[in-house]
């Protein structure tokens, strides 16, 4: 059963972490984000299917191919993002959404609001990025 959220509700630090209202807030946010991405993907796919015009001019053809390649790359990134959104929705169902995968500590509400698919706290994410940078510089 879905929890009724007050109009304009935003999770706050003054309430218990990941209570029913917060869970419902993030569930709605994730589902809305996913719907937007899927609608955008449908539009892109329809546009790509309609745009099969062969241009006699080589420059026009090259421009079209570049644009098509960019659209497909963007669509692939969005497909991966939908997978992350689905994983976040599963974590909500399992009851471990909002907790850092590394430390088990709560991820800040501000971070979750800005990036609802976050799996690491800011501190853990920074450590991860520093390690990544060290290995990348070698």
Buried (B, 14 or more C-beta within 10 A) or exposed (E): EEBEBEEEBEBEEEEEEBEEBBBBBBBBBBEEBBEEBBEEBEEBEEEBEEEEEEEEEEEEEEEBEEEBEEBEEEBEEBEEBBEBBEBBBEBBEEEEBBBBEBEEEBBBBEBBBEEBBBBBBEBBBEBEEEEEEEEEEE
